[in-house]
Amino acid sequence: MRSIFENGPVEIKDQNGRELIVRKDGFSLNTGKKEINVSFKDIRYNNVTRYCNSNNCYMVMMIGKDGNNVEFDTDLPHIDGVHNILETKTILTAFAASRLGKDFPNNLRTLDIELGHSLKEKLISISNGVIKGAKNSIKIDDIHTVKCVSNGAITRFAIYTGSKKRLFNTPDFAVACNELTAPLLEAIVTKNTGKGIDFSRGNGFDQKTSEYALIRYMDSDFFINEDGTFNEEWQKDAYYRIAQYGYDVKNLMSQFE
């Protein structure tokens, strides 16, 4: 992947003295009332409340490996006509880059990382080309379709093997939509089928599609090599599919300058 954070820290400031500095290995946040310093190596996974069902003021909880969690609010101001995600997406993109590694998406078979948690599957991870939880597992080579589904409160990815229709459209595996599962599954399903994640389904309320999740969790630079090349054609397809939305971190930085 090509990471903007390899060029140095990304700094975000507002008129009230709030300052966020995001590095490739962590970040610091000074709200004017308190200061937070986080190293990504100390974090297991993240939970972001309201990120996919509102347009500002999200609550981030970073689950620490030592049992100490870090909580803070992001993107407090509301700006009409845009996705208010600058702070949140910058932090999550840096975290994802640190986990997926510089070789992503060329390292799908060697990735060995935690992807998140769910009530059903408990710990969800990928290793040796298999996504697995407490009850189910699925080989990445067998993944044929990934659909983004949301009920307004929870957004997740339904994962299917094969193309056969099934009773009640029950998926073979389901994972939360987050900063790791989104680029990972986009890479896997594009490599396997030439088509990316299906974001065509809305949330049943105010969104006709779930592309808001793509905008919040995807960055096209995940799919291009550091030198600007592509190892395979499918990587180029994924890169341009995400880039067309114009919400990469570099685009957000220029948008809010």
LOBA-607406 format. One record per residue (C-alpha): residue in one letter; x, y, z. Coordinates in pm, whole numbers, padded with zeros to 5 digits, always signed. Layout:
<atoms>
AXYZ ...
</atoms>
This chain:
<atoms>
M+00000+00000+00000 R+00093+00361-00030 S+00047+00545+00299 I+00030+00921+00341 F+00164+00869+00693 E+00498+00745+00561 N+00562+01105+00450 G+00533+01234+00806 P+00264+01322+01062 V-00075+01452+00951 E-00184+01753+01158 I-00544+01866+01200 K-00623+02184+01393 D-00937+02388+01453 Q-01004+02744+01562 N-01077+02639+01920 G-00728+02508+01985 R-00807+02141+01930 E-00510+01963+01770 L-00482+01610+01633 I-00147+01475+01511 V-00163+01134+01343 R+00152+00934+01276 K+00205+00596+01113 D+00246+00435+01455 G-00003+00630+01665 F-00148+00972+01738 S-00183+01251+01992 L-00498+01454+02055 N-00512+01778+02253 T-00870+01891+02307 G-00779+02196+02512 K-00905+02018+02822 K-00714+01691+02806 E-00435+01532+02605 I-00433+01178+02470 N-00132+00989+02336 V-00183+00650+02174 S+00057+00399+02023 F-00116+00163+01781 K+00092-00132+01901 D-00090-00107+02235 I-00438-00133+02077 R-00628-00453+01998 Y-00923-00310+01806 N-01155-00008+01786 N-01525+00058+01838 V-01666+00378+01688 T-02016+00474+01799 R-02249+00665+01560 Y-01992+00659+01279 C-02226+00495+01027 N-02559+00643+01136 S-02479+01011+01188 N-02262+01279+01032 N-02063+01426+01319 C-01963+01382+01683 Y-01852+01019+01703 M-01729+00836+02012 V-01414+00630+01962 M-01322+00353+02204 M-00982+00195+02147 I-00954-00140+02325 G-00610-00170+02483 K-00407-00490+02500 D-00345-00425+02869 G-00715-00388+02948 N-00700-00009+02959 N-00927+00148+02700 V-00898+00494+02548 E-01216+00694+02480 F-01256+01027+02303 D-01492+01218+02073 T-01409+01311+01715 D-01535+01540+01438 L-01743+01755+01671 P-01843+02041+01435 H-02119+01980+01183 I-02054+02103+00829 D-02340+02084+00580 G-02297+01912+00246 V-01998+01689+00328 H-01911+01377+00522 N-01776+01505+00855 I-01515+01233+00905 L-01176+01405+00882 E-01046+01324+01231 T-01204+00981+01260 K-01106+00853+00918 T-00750+00982+00951 I-00700+00792+01278 L-00867+00474+01152 T-00677+00477+00822 A-00344+00511+01002 F-00440+00228+01238 A-00544+00005+00947 A-00222+00079+00758 S-00019-00021+01063 R-00207-00352+01091 L-00240-00452+00726 G+00123-00365+00652 K+00314-00211+00365 D+00279-00527+00154 F-00102-00512+00151 P-00285-00619-00065 N-00011-00857-00180 N+00002-01030+00160 L-00349-01172+00190 R-00225-01526+00252 T+00031-01426+00513 L-00174-01175+00713 D-00207-01277+01077 I-00410-01011+01257 E-00715-00959+01474 L-01009-00815+01279 G-01255-00741+01556 H-01512-00901+01784 S-01878-01000+01778 L-02119-01156+02028 K-02151-01469+01814 E-01795-01521+01697 K-01607-01356+01987 L-01257-01289+01850 I-01247-01270+01469 S-00908-01295+01298 I-00734-01388+00976 S-00436-01620+00950 N-00304-01857+00683 G-00570-01742+00438 V-00862-01821+00670 I-01100-01579+00842 K-01216-01744+01162 G-01422-01687+01473 A-01535-01898+01767 K-01806-02079+01567 N-01728-02038+01197 S-01440-02004+00956 I-01409-01933+00586 K-01120-01966+00341 I-01052-01642+00158 D-01021-01833-00171 D-01383-01949-00132 I-01534-01603-00088 H-01756-01519-00385 T-01977-01234-00264 V-01962-00974+00012 K-02262-00751+00086 C-02269-00450+00315 V-02588-00464+00522 S-02716-00222+00783 N-03023-00178+01002 G-02934+00182+01079 A-02760+00102+01407 I-02522-00178+01305 T-02335-00209+00977 R-02175-00540+00886 F-02046-00746+00596 A-02233-01062+00495 I-01988-01306+00334 Y-02094-01579+00091 T-01918-01870-00077 G-02041-01977-00419 S-02314-01810-00622 K-02612-02034-00538 K-02924-01874-00390 R-02997-01986-00035 L-03284-01989+00212 F-03337-01645+00368 N-03012-01534+00201 T-02819-01647+00510 P-02446-01566+00481 D-02169-01816+00551 F-01996-01565+00776 A-02062-01212+00900 V-01820-00953+01036 A-01852-00596+01154 C-01779-00327+00900 N-01462-00156+01019 E-01131-00007+00906 L-00973-00354+00868 T-01254-00569+00731 A-01352-00317+00461 P-01019-00302+00271 L-00946-00668+00342 L-01275-00799+00203 E-01263-00553-00087 A-00925-00696-00182 I-01034-01058-00139 V-01360-01043-00334 T-01209-00828-00611 K-00921-01073-00648 N-01158-01369-00656 T-01433-01234-00881 G-01329-00900-01029 K-01616-00735-00841 G-01584-00549-00514 I-01809-00542-00209 D-02177-00485-00287 F-02275-00153-00126 S-02608-00124-00311 R-02833-00193-00013 G-02949+00096+00206 N-03012+00108+00580 G-03391+00105+00563 F-03415+00466+00675 D-03239+00763+00520 Q-02972+00597+00304 K-03056+00433-00029 T-02715+00261-00046 S-02443+00177+00205 E-02173+00369+00020 Y-02142+00589+00329 A-01958+00292+00487 L-01718+00273+00192 I-01646+00644+00227 R-01581+00610+00600 Y-01358+00302+00595 M-01190+00283+00254 D-00886+00461+00112 S-00775+00390-00244 D-00409+00403-00142 F-00457+00068+00032 F-00460-00095-00312 I-00156+00059-00480 N+00211-00016-00422 E+00440+00238-00256 D+00599+00317-00592 G+00263+00381-00761 T+00248+00048-00945 F+00010-00248-00929 N+00115-00612-00911 E-00211-00735-01062 E-00498-00587-01261 W-00755-00648-00987 Q-00563-00414-00757 K-00595-00137-01013 D-00969-00204-01035 A-01007-00174-00657 Y-00792+00139-00647 Y-00996+00331-00904 R-01328+00206-00768 I-01249+00360-00427 A-01069+00668-00562 Q-01375+00783-00758 Y-01555+00874-00434 G-01293+01138-00352 Y-01278+01069+00022 D-00923+00942+00066 V-00741+01101+00361 K-00540+01317+00121 N-00865+01444-00032 L-01013+01518+00309 M-00705+01713+00411 S-00730+01939+00105 Q-01108+01969+00146 F-01080+02112+00497 E-00770+02330+00451 
</atoms>
